[in-house]
């Protein structure tokens, strides 16, 4: 794996960061003109004769706007470095001081961008065609002052976690199914004494009444598994957070089968679960002081067979609320309904879920962005602030109460699609999910509610941002690992408060 070395190396390729004015005054200005390097944002000029790589930093929006992401994103700059060097044999680089404001958090994102862009899913390629490069990153004297041992440890933990997430999302569905992912979770967390892993099989899920999970997964030869990972803090528990990830390891669409155009890439429909897997792995390595973290994901395959669930079926979820199936390809919200309700039984302070839930989210905010929605303004703001600080593109999407009637059923409490068809599909999906974090809606007498609560909750629709063709900060195809950094940082912030 790549590594950061808190030392200098005169033989390493020197990486210099220049704005437009510095380019005009530089000793290489004639050469830069020849190379058409003007110092614009993410421009690159590799000058091997000088053992140097020059990266532009001047960022100028086309028009004035209030976009919080409209600034230099150091993660993207790091990725540009690795992408520029991809066709070379260079693996050892030294980062030099950029002009202007630059802090430890910027160095973390810069280093991670290099590491992640250097990594590729090449498991099935011939070694001669493998693209992965593991970089050794040295630092000049200025950078060394920023790189405390704790920062380097955090960089390593996040790099490991994001590679784990991206690997899982990229894995072929025959390699990664509900059974193999459960074994992988047990193996990854086995070294950690502060982690408890619990895997619930089909009999336990049935006894709990999780029809949402069981109906979706019952046509597969791999029966569903519910993964529950608990991270214990080193001190007294002051905060309790539940992270939920959608875990459909392959989505054929069920009896409402997808067309071939939409079937391809459905191995990525468990990216929400993989994202939370990565977050939990990073935080297990780094440790929590006073926050108890629960990661919960139901892993299932939505397949076709004699046991397939059908449109017109009515499902009784773990919460006791009933859902009429309008479309078997709206399966993720059914599994999430059970897991979100289950999460409320741990009485968390916050619930956050991530899911590749709707194509509508891609239509609304593009593949670059995550659509964020929820029921608690304070929680929404805190997460948005973190995503913006980390430079992970995320947009807030309100959930107007006037649209709630679109998911109301006629013969059941709810329907699993929307009466609006595809219009505002990500919003109505969010409204559907909101019923399962509000215990006032629950009808299951076996859930000991005490005083019913509507738990603070945020939903992240990562349908586009988790997996796409180069529409991401790494400029890579496939799994992006987006949201892992921000969610880990957000939990750490809660832990420090």
N, C-alpha and C positions, 0 to 999 in steps of 0.2 A: 504494500500500500504506500501511498505518498506520505511524506513526512516533512515537518517544519523543523529546521535546525537553527537554534539561536546562536548563530555564528556567521562569519563572513567566509567567502570563498572566491578568491580572485580569478579562478579558472572558470567559474560558473558564468553562464550567460547573464549579463547585466540587464535588468528590466528597468527602463526609465519611463516616467510619466510626464508628459508635456502638454501644456495648454497652447492655444494658438499663438499668443504673444511670445512664449518661450521658444517656439519653433522659429519665429521670425528673427529672433536674436541669437539663435544657436549657431555654434561653429559649423554644424552640418547643414546650414540652411540651403546651400546650393544643392546638396545631395537630396534633401527633403523635397525640394522643388522637382527634381528629376523623378523622385519616387511618388510625387503627388501626395505627399504626407503633409497635411496642414494642421494637425493637432486636434482635429475634430473627434468627438466622442467615439471611442472604440476603433478609431483608425489604427493601423499597425504598420510599422516599418521595421523589418528584420535586416540588420546590417551585420552580417557575419564577419566582415573584415575588422569590425570594431568590437566583436563579441557582444553586441548590444541588440536589444529589442526595444523600440520606442512605441509607446501607446498613447493615443490622444485622449484628452480629458475635457475639451471645451464642449459644453452642452448648451445648445441654443434651440429652444422650442420654436416651431414655425410661427405660432401665434400665442399670445398671452392666454394662460388658462390657470385653473386652480388644481391641476392634477398633482396629488402628493407624491407620485412616483416619477415626476418629471425632473429628474436630477441624476447625477452620477450614481450608478449602482455598482458598487465595488465587486459584488458577486459576478455580475456580467463582465466587468473588466477582467476579472480573473479568468473567466471562461474564454474571453477573447485571447488571452495569452496562450492558454493551452491549445485552442483551436488553430492559432497561427503556427504553433510549433508541431502540429500533428504530423505533418509529412516529413519532419526532420528526425534526426537521431538524438536531439537535445533533450536531456532529462534532468539536468541540474541547472537551476537558475538562482539568481540573487535579486531580491526586491529592493529597490532604492526609494528614498524618501520622495513622496509626491509633494508638489507645491500646494499650499493652502492647508485647510483644516483636514486632519487625518488622525483617527484615534484607534484604540485597540479593537473596537467593534468593526471598524473598517478593515483592519488587517485580517480579522477572522473571516469576514465575508470574501475578501480578496483571495485568501489562501484556499478557502473552500471552493470557490469558483474554479481555481486552477485544478484542484484535486478531482472535483466532480466532472469537469469537462474532459479530463484526461482518462476517465473511466468509461468503458463501453461494455455492453452485454455481448461478449464474444465467446460464450461457453461452447457453442456449437460450430465455431469457425476453426479452420485449420490454423495452426500456430503462426504460419507465415502471413495469414490475413488478419490476425488478431490486432485490434487497434488500441487496446488499453495501454496507457503509459503511466507509470508510477513516478511522480516527480519528487526530487529532493529540493526543498525550497530553503535557501539561505537568506539571511537578512542583513542589511547594512546597519550601521551603528544606531541610526534613528529607529529603525524597525525593531531592533533588539530591545530597546527600552520599553516598547509596548508589549513585547512577547513574554509575559510572565509565564511561569510554569502552569498556572491554572488556565491561562488562555490557550496554550498549546494542548493541554489535556482536553479542553472543550472542543477545539478544532478536530482533534483526532476522534473524539466520541461522536461528533456530528457527521464527520466524513464516513465513519463506519456505519452509522445509523442510516444515512441517506443511500449508501451503496446497498445496504440490506433492503431498504424499501424499493429501490429501483430494480434490484435483482428479482425480488419476489413478483413485482408487477410484470416484468418482462418474461418470466418463466412460462414455458408452454403449459397448457392446462393439464396435460397428462402427468407432468412432473409436479405441479402444484394443485392439489385438490384438497377438499376438507380434511382428509386424513393426514396427508403429508405435511400440510401447513401446521396442524396441531403438534405433530412430532417436532417440526422445526422450532416452534415456539418453546417447547420444553427444552430442546437442546440449547437454544440461544440464551435462555435465562438460567440454565442449570448452574453456572459458576457464581451466581449472585445470591448471597445469603439474605439480602434485603428484599427478595422477590418471592412471591408465592404464585404458583401456576396451577390453575384448576381447569380441566377440560371436561365439559359436559357432553355426553353422547346422546344418541337418539332416544334411548329409554328415559333418561333424565329430562330431556327436552319435552317429551310427550307427557311425562308426569307433571311437569310444571304448567302444561297447557299452552305451550308456545306453538300454536298452529301456524302462525305466520312463517316461522322458520321451517317447520316440518313440511307444510304443504309445498313450499317453494322447492325444497331439496329432495322430496321423496321419490322423484322419478330417476334420480341418479343412482348409479351403483355405489357411489361414495355418499353415505348418509351424513347429514349435517353435524357439525361440531360447534359448540359455543366455547370460545376461548375467554378465560377470565384471568388476567394477570394483575396482581396487586403489588405495588411498590410501597414498602414501609419506610417511613422517615427515620432518621437517626434520633430525633427528639420526640417531644410530645406532639400529637396530631392537633393542628390548629385549622387546617384546611383539608377538605376532601374533594377531589376532582375525579369525574368520570369521563374518559375519552372513549367514544364509540366509533367504530369504523365498519362501513359496509363491506361484506366479505363474500361476494358472489364470485367464486373462482372461475366459473365460466357461465356466460349468459347466452343461451341459444334463443331466448325469448319465450321458451316453453311452447305450448300449443299455438300461441300467437307468434309463430316463429319469425325470426328476423330474416330479411333478404340477405343474399350473399354480401351485398355492399356493406351492410351493417353488422354482419356476423363476425367478420374479420376484426381482430383486436379485442374481442370480448373477453380475452384472458385478463384484461386490465380492469374488469368490473369489481375486483376486490382491492382496488387501490386505496380506498378509505381504510380498510383493515391494515394494509401494508404501511400506510402513512402512520397510523397510530402504533403499529409494531415498531417502526423506526423511532418514533418519539419516546416510547417506553424504554427501548434499548438504550438510547442516548442518556436518558435520565437515570436509568439503573447504573450506568457507568459513572455518571457525575454525582449521583446521590442527592437526596432531598432531606432538608432539615426538619420541617414541620408540616409537610404536605403528604397526605396519603393519596396515592394515585391508583385508580382502577382503569385498566384498559379492557374493554369488552367488545368482542366481534363474533358474530355468528357466521361461520363459513359454510357455504352451500353451493351446489351446482344447480342451475335452472335448466333442466334438461327435459327431453320428451321420452315418454314410455307409458306402459300400461297404468302406472301410478300417477301420471301427470295430473296436476290440479288444473281446473278449467275455468274459463270465463263463466260466470253465473254462480260459481261456488260462493258460499258465505263462510268466512273464516272467523273463529272466535280467538282473538289475540290473548296474550298473557294478561293484559290489563282487564280483560272481560269485554272490551269493546268489540263490536262485530264489524266486519268489512266485507262488502260484496266485491268480488273480483270482476272488474270490467275488462281487464287485459292482463294476460299472464306475463307480459313483458314489463309490467310495472311491479316487479318483484322485490326490488331493493327496499322499498318503503314498508313492505310487509315484514321482512326480517328485522328491519330497524325498529318497527313498532314494538316488537317483542323485547328487543334488547334495550331500547330506551326506557320502557316501562320497568324492566328488571333493574336498570341502573338507579331508578328512583328509590328502590328498596334499601339502598346503601346510604340514603339521606345525604347526598353530596351538596356541596356549596355551589358547584357549577357542573354542567353537562355540556360537552362539546362533541358533535359528531361530524365526520367527514365521509362523503359518499359520492361516487360517480353516479349521480342519481338521474339526471335528466339531460337529454339533448337540448331542451329548451334553455338551459343555462348557457350552453355554448352559443346558441343563437342570440342570447341576450347580452352576454359579456365577452364573448370570443373564447378561443382556446387559451389565450394568455392569462385570463383572469379566473379567479375563484369567486363564486357568488356567495356572499355571506348574509345570513338572515338569522333572526332569533326573537326571543320574547322579553329580553332584558336590556335596556339601553346602556346601563353601566358596563355590563359584560360585553356587549357589542363594541362599545367605544374602546375598551381596553384591548380587545383582540385586534381591532382595526389599527390602533396605534402601533401594536407590535408588528403586524404585517407590513405596515408602511415603513417602520424603522428598519426591518429586515430586507425591504425591497422585494417582497413576494406579492405579486400583483393580485389584489383582492378588492372587490367592490361590494358595498353594502346594498342589499336589495330589501326594501320594506315588504312586509306581508300585510296588505290592507285587509282589515276585518271584513270588509264588504265582499271579499272573494271567498270567505269561508264556506258559504252555502254551496259553492261549486264542488266541494268534496263530501257533502252530506248525502247519505243514502236514502232510498225510498223504502227498502225492505231490511236495511241494516243501518248501523250508526253512521258508517262512512262508506265511500267507494274508493277503490285504489287508483283511480285516475281522476280526471276532472271533467265536469260537464262543459268546460270551455275548450275541450279537445286539446290542441297543442298550444293555445294561447296562454301566456304566463305560466307555462307548465312547471317551471322551477319554483314559482311562488306558491302555487296550489299544492305542490309536493311538500313544501315547507309547512304550509298550513296543516296538511294532513299529519305530518310528524309532530306538530305542536300538541296534538291531542294526547300524545303518549308520554309527555313530561309533566302533565297536569293531572295529579292524582284525583282531583275533583271529578274527572271524567271516568275513573276506573270503576268497573263493576265486578271485578274478581274478588270474592269474599275471602279467598285464601291469602291475599296480600295484606299483611298487617300494616295498615296505613298510619295508625295513630291519627294525628290531625292532618288531613290531606293538604298537600302543598302543590303549588305550581312552580317547579324548579327553574332557576335561571339556566337558560339553554341557548346555544348557538349552533346553527347548522351550516356546514360548508359544502356547497355543491362543487365538487372538483372534477366534474365530468370532462371538461376541456383541459384544465391546467395540469392534471396528473399524468397525462399521456397524450402526446401530439407529435406532429412532424415539424420540428424546429421552431415552433411558436412558443419559445420559452427562453429563459435567461442563459441556458447552456447552449442553445442553438443546436440541439441534438434531437434525434428521432427516438420515439419510445418513451419510457418512463422518465419523469423529470425529478421526482423527489420533492417537488414543490409543496410547501406547508410544513414540512418536518422541522425546519429551522425555526420558523415563527412559533409553532405550537410548543416546542421545547423551551424557547425563550420566554414565552408567556407563562408557562408553568413555573419556571425559575423565578420570574418576577413575583408571582403569587407567593412562592415559597419564601421570598425575602421580605415580604411586607409584614 
